[in-house]
């Protein structure tokens, strides 16, 4: 499930029209040949002459079947069918850029994903990553994830993208807050659940490693992650720019020096 793809729709905005500042940042920084992870139906507009190959965990046919509410003509055809959080099918130092818009919140191992994206970048390569701002989306009311928590995830999980045993609180918050907000926005409100029922549903989702928004971000916590925590693993990854776009997302541009 990729509910983040509909975060703009849930705010009454056109989900196929990216924020103008995101497009402007792409024009400024994206060059050469690279990959975009999880583009699905809304790939980033890039400058003329740029070559983008797409990464998804499913084939285009599988995406069309999984998301029947989307116009199939808009769904990109992946060049790599692989785990976008580990990029096992992508060679080291082979890409001029990696684009990941509203992807990072979907992994239980934030630093593991950043390390994988860093691995495939060439020298002077660009990482273009966007996350939703927690209090401006359907995650409003959830606890802001401290960057130190993401460091602890990395210490436990390494490069794995599998759900960790301590992710149950994230599932509880998702069920109690985010899932309920999404259902209200869609006009299909959920019944009231007590804490016992929330815990039961959360454990079911944990058992099958259902995709959710594991971690939440503010602009400043995203900055702290990228400037104070990530450099412990990737000292050559420098934050070039971080901006809020269209009030609901933070866009970071990082350069591998």
Secondary structure, 3 states (H helix, E strand, C coil): CCHHHHHHHHCCCCCCCCCHHHHHHHHHHCCCEEEEECCCCCCCCCCCCCEEEEEECCCHHHHHHHCCCCCHHHCCCCCEECCCCCCCCCCCCCEEEEEEECCHHHCCCHHHHHHHHHHHEEEEEEEEEEEEEHHHCCCCCCCCCCHHHHHHHHHHHCCCCCCCHHHHHHHHHHHHHHHHHHHHHCCCCCCCCCHHHHHHHHHHHHHCCCCCCCCCECHHHHHHHHHHHHHHCCCCEEEEEEEEECCCEEEEEEEEC
